[in-house]
Amino acid sequence: MDNLELTIQNGNKLYYPSVLEGVIWELDRVSVPGKLTFDVMADNILNIEEGNVVRMRFGNINVFYGYVFTIKMNKDGTLKITAYDQLRYLKDKHSLIYYNQTATEVIQMIAEQFNLKLGTVDDTGFKIDRRVEDNKELFDIIQIALDKSMVNTGKLHVLYDDFGKLTLKNIENMWLPLLYDNDAAEDFEYITSIDTQTYNRIKVAYDNKETGKREIYMTEDSENISKWGVLQYYHKVDKPENAANMAKVLLELFNKKSKSLSLSNALGDIRVRAGSSFYIKLDIAETPVRKLMVVDKVKHKFNNGEHFMDLSLRGDIAIKYFTDTNGTVIVG
C-alpha cells in the first residue's frame, strides 16, 4: 500500500510481507493496548511466530511498534495477524504496596520490574500516601494512581505507547491544530446527557477515629440542582487534608452535561490518537457544536490507498485550556 510500510522481525530475519488491503490500527484512552490487525499472503519464505516484533510506518512517520499475539490461518493462504503494543503487558496481574509516591513514580517502578521500555513521563505531582494493591492488573494499579491524582489536582494524564516506549502526558499537551466539520466525516452522532457522570452535589466523607464522628465536606451548584434535581456523588477518604479541595475539584469535573460525538469515516490524520484533542464545528439544527473535544477511541483504517478514521470523542473531560500556536486560548 502507498505510504504504508510494515515489517515483521523474527530473530535476525526481517520480513517485508505482502500486506493486503484493510490494515486497522485501534487506540483507546483508558487501559486498553494499541492493536494492529492486518492480512498477509503466506509463502515459502515468510516465517511468522507469536512474539515477533511488528513495526509500521505511514508516510515516513513511525506509527506502531508491537508484538504478534495471534495468527489466524485461512484456507485461501492468507494469514490474519493481530499485534499489540507494549501496553498489552500491563494486563499482567501483580501485588504491590507503595508509600508516598506519585502515579508517575508508580509507572516508573512497574516499568522497571516488568522490563518495559519507558519514554517521556510527565510528573503528575500528587503524592499518594499509601496503597495496597493485591492481585490486580497492572492497568488497574496504574489507573487507580492516575485517578487519585486527577481528583486531587484536576489534571488528567494519558498513558500510551509511543512506538515502543511507555509515555505519560498531561492531556493539556495533546492538543492538535485540527478542525473537523460536517464535511470531514461520512456521518456523525452527537449526544448530550446528564444520565452518567454528571453530579451537581459532591460529598466527601472522613471518619474521624479520634472523635468517633464522620466529617462531611460538601459543595454543590444550586442553579444546576434546580434544573436537574440533586445528582450526588459520595466519596470517602482516609485522611482529611485534601477533602475540601477534592470536593471542589470533583464538582468542577462532573457538574456539567456529558457530551459525546461519534464520527464515521472521518478524514484520516496519523497524528490522532486516544487522548488527542481538536476543535469540532458541526452545524446541527437545534444545537450547533463549537467545541474542543478529546478522543476516547480511534480506529485508523487504511484501505485502497485511503486513510479514514472512526472516532469516539468527549467534550466533558477535565480540560482547563489549550493555547494554540498563535497564543490564542481555546476553552475546552
C-alpha positions in Angstrom: 0.0 0.0 0.0 1.2 3.5 -0.8 2.8 5.4 2.1 2.4 2.3 4.4 5.4 0.2 5.4 5.1 -2.8 7.6 7.9 -5.1 8.8 8.0 -8.2 10.9 11.1 -9.3 12.7 11.6 -13.0 13.6 15.0 -13.4 15.3 17.7 -12.0 13.0 15.4 -12.1 10.0 13.4 -9.0 8.8 10.4 -9.6 6.6 8.6 -7.1 4.4 5.4 -9.1 3.8 2.9 -8.5 1.1 0.2 -6.8 3.1 -3.3 -6.9 1.8 -5.7 -4.0 1.9 -7.6 -3.3 5.1 -5.0 -2.5 7.8 -6.6 -1.4 11.1 -4.9 0.4 14.0 -7.0 0.9 17.1 -6.4 3.0 20.2 -8.3 3.6 23.4 -7.7 6.3 26.0 -8.0 4.1 29.2 -6.4 0.8 30.0 -6.5 -0.9 26.6 -3.4 -1.7 24.5 -3.0 -0.4 21.0 -4.0 -3.0 18.4 -2.9 -3.6 14.9 -4.6 -6.1 12.6 -3.6 -6.9 9.0 -3.6 -9.7 6.5 -0.6 -11.1 4.6 -0.1 -13.7 2.0 1.6 -16.9 3.2 4.6 -18.1 1.1 7.6 -20.4 1.4 9.8 -17.5 2.7 7.6 -15.8 5.3 8.0 -17.3 8.8 5.9 -15.5 11.4 5.6 -16.6 15.1 3.9 -15.2 18.2 6.1 -12.7 19.9 7.7 -11.4 16.7 8.2 -7.6 16.5 5.9 -5.7 14.2 6.7 -2.1 13.0 4.5 0.1 10.9 5.4 3.4 9.3 3.0 5.7 7.4 4.2 8.5 5.3 7.7 8.2 6.8 6.2 8.5 10.3 6.8 5.9 13.0 3.3 4.7 13.9 3.2 1.3 15.6 5.7 -0.9 17.4 4.4 -4.1 18.9 4.3 -7.8 19.0 2.4 -10.6 17.3 -0.1 -12.2 19.6 -2.4 -14.1 17.3 -2.0 -15.7 13.9 -5.2 -16.9 12.1 -4.6 -19.1 9.0 -7.3 -19.3 6.3 -7.8 -21.8 3.5 -7.1 -19.2 0.8 -3.5 -18.9 2.0 -3.9 -15.6 3.9 -2.7 -15.0 7.5 -4.6 -12.6 9.7 -2.2 -11.1 12.2 -3.2 -9.4 15.5 -0.4 -7.4 17.2 -0.5 -5.3 20.3 1.8 -2.6 21.5 3.7 -2.7 24.8 0.6 -1.8 26.8 -0.6 -5.4 26.4 1.8 -6.5 29.1 0.0 -4.2 31.6 -2.7 -6.9 31.6 -0.3 -8.9 33.8 -1.5 -9.3 37.4 0.6 -8.2 40.3 0.5 -7.3 44.0 2.1 -4.1 45.0 2.5 -1.9 48.1 3.8 1.6 47.8 4.1 4.7 50.0 4.2 8.4 49.3 4.7 8.1 45.5 3.2 9.8 42.5 1.4 8.0 39.7 4.4 8.8 37.6 6.7 7.0 40.1 4.4 4.0 40.2 4.6 3.7 36.4 8.4 4.0 36.5 8.5 1.3 39.2 6.3 -1.1 37.2 8.3 -0.5 34.0 11.5 -1.4 35.8 10.0 -4.5 37.4 8.5 -5.8 34.2 11.3 -4.9 31.8 9.1 -2.4 29.9 10.7 0.4 27.8 10.0 3.8 29.2 9.8 7.1 27.3 8.8 10.5 28.5 6.6 10.6 31.5 5.1 13.8 32.8 5.1 14.4 36.5 1.6 14.0 37.9 2.7 15.9 41.1 0.4 14.4 43.6 1.9 12.1 46.2 -0.3 9.1 47.1 0.1 8.4 50.8 -0.2 4.6 50.8 -1.7 1.9 48.6 -2.0 -1.8 48.9 -2.9 -3.5 45.6 -3.4 -7.2 45.7 -3.7 -9.4 42.6 -4.7 -6.7 40.2 -3.9 -6.0 36.6 -1.1 -3.5 36.2 -3.5 -1.4 34.2 -5.8 -1.2 37.2 -2.9 -0.3 39.6 -1.8 2.5 37.3 -5.3 3.8 36.6 -6.1 4.0 40.3 -3.0 6.1 40.9 -3.9 8.3 37.9 -7.5 8.7 39.1 -6.3 9.7 42.6 -4.1 12.3 41.0 -6.9 13.6 38.9 -9.4 14.0 41.8 -6.9 15.9 43.9 -5.3 18.1 41.2 -7.9 18.3 38.4 -5.2 17.3 35.9 -5.9 14.4 33.6 -3.0 12.3 32.2 -2.9 9.7 29.4 -0.8 6.6 29.3 0.1 5.3 25.8 2.8 3.6 23.8 4.9 5.8 21.6 6.5 3.5 19.1 7.7 1.1 21.7 8.1 3.4 24.7 5.6 3.9 27.6 4.6 7.5 27.6 2.6 9.6 30.1 1.3 13.0 29.0 -0.8 15.7 30.6 -3.9 15.8 28.3 -3.5 19.5 28.0 -0.3 18.8 26.0 -2.0 16.6 23.4 -3.9 19.2 21.5 -3.7 19.1 17.7 -4.2 22.0 15.3 -7.2 20.3 13.5 -10.8 21.3 12.8 -13.4 18.7 11.8 -16.8 20.0 10.5 -19.8 18.5 8.8 -17.9 17.7 5.6 -14.9 15.9 7.3 -16.8 12.7 8.1 -19.4 10.5 6.3 -21.7 10.5 9.3 -21.8 11.6 13.0 -23.9 11.2 16.2 -23.8 13.9 18.9 -25.3 13.1 22.3 -25.7 15.3 25.4 -26.8 13.8 28.7 -26.9 14.1 32.5 -27.5 10.4 32.9 -23.9 9.3 33.5 -21.0 11.0 35.2 -22.9 14.2 35.9 -23.1 15.4 39.6 -24.1 18.8 41.0 -23.6 17.9 44.7 -20.3 16.4 46.0 -19.9 14.9 49.4 -16.5 13.8 50.7 -16.6 12.0 54.0 -13.9 11.3 56.5 -14.4 9.0 59.6 -12.5 10.7 62.4 -11.4 7.9 64.7 -10.4 10.3 67.5 -13.8 11.9 67.8 -15.8 9.0 66.5 -17.7 11.2 64.1 -18.0 11.4 60.4 -16.9 14.7 58.9 -18.5 15.8 55.7 -17.1 18.2 53.2 -19.8 19.2 50.7 -20.1 21.5 47.8 -22.9 21.9 45.3 -24.3 24.0 42.4 -27.8 25.2 43.5 -28.5 26.5 40.0 -28.0 23.1 38.4 -29.8 21.4 41.2 -32.9 23.5 40.4 -32.6 22.5 36.8 -31.7 18.8 37.1 -32.6 17.8 40.6 -30.0 16.5 43.1 -27.3 14.4 41.4 -25.0 13.4 44.2 -21.5 11.9 44.2 -20.3 10.5 47.5 -16.7 9.7 48.3 -14.8 8.5 51.4 -11.2 9.4 52.2 -8.7 8.1 54.7 -7.3 11.5 55.6 -9.0 14.9 55.8 -6.2 17.0 54.5 -7.3 17.2 50.9 -11.0 16.5 51.4 -12.3 20.1 51.0 -10.2 20.7 47.9 -11.2 17.3 46.5 -14.9 18.2 46.8 -14.2 21.4 44.9 -12.2 19.6 42.2 -14.9 16.9 41.7 -17.7 19.4 41.4 -15.6 21.2 38.7 -15.1 17.9 36.9 -18.6 16.5 37.0 -21.0 19.4 37.3 -21.8 19.5 33.6 -23.6 17.6 30.9 -21.7 14.8 29.3 -21.1 15.4 25.6 -20.1 12.7 23.2 -19.6 12.6 19.5 -19.1 9.7 17.1 -17.6 10.3 13.7 -17.7 7.6 11.0 -15.2 7.5 8.1 -13.6 10.8 9.0 -10.6 12.0 7.0 -7.6 10.3 8.4 -4.8 12.0 10.3 -2.0 9.8 11.6 -1.3 12.2 14.5 -4.7 11.5 16.0 -4.5 9.0 19.0 -6.7 8.4 22.1 -6.1 11.4 24.3 -5.7 13.8 21.4 -8.0 16.8 21.2 -9.0 19.1 18.4 -11.8 21.5 17.5 -15.2 20.4 16.4 -17.5 22.6 14.3 -20.8 21.0 13.5 -23.9 22.6 12.2 -26.9 20.9 13.8 -30.4 22.4 13.5 -31.1 22.7 17.2 -27.7 22.8 18.8 -24.7 23.8 16.7 -21.4 22.4 18.2 -18.4 24.6 18.5 -16.2 22.8 20.9 -12.8 21.3 21.7 -13.2 17.6 22.2 -11.0 14.7 23.3 -10.6 11.4 21.5 -11.7 8.5 23.7 -11.2 5.9 20.9 -9.9 5.9 17.4 -9.8 3.3 14.7 -7.5 4.1 11.8 -8.4 2.4 8.6 -6.0 2.0 5.7 -7.6 0.6 2.5 -7.0 1.1 -1.2 -4.5 3.9 -0.6 -7.0 5.8 1.5 -6.9 6.6 5.2 -10.1 7.1 7.2 -10.9 7.1 10.9 -13.8 6.1 13.2 -13.8 8.3 16.3 -15.4 8.4 19.7 -14.9 11.9 21.3 -15.9 13.5 24.5 -16.4 17.2 25.4 -16.8 16.8 29.1 -13.3 15.7 30.1 -11.3 17.9 32.5 -9.5 20.2 30.1 -8.7 23.6 31.6 -7.5 25.3 28.4 -5.2 24.9 25.4 -3.1 27.5 23.7 -2.7 27.3 20.0 0.4 28.3 18.0 -0.8 31.9 17.8 -1.2 32.1 21.6 -5.0 32.1 21.4 -6.7 30.4 24.4 -9.2 27.8 23.3 -11.6 26.9 26.1 -12.4 23.2 26.5 
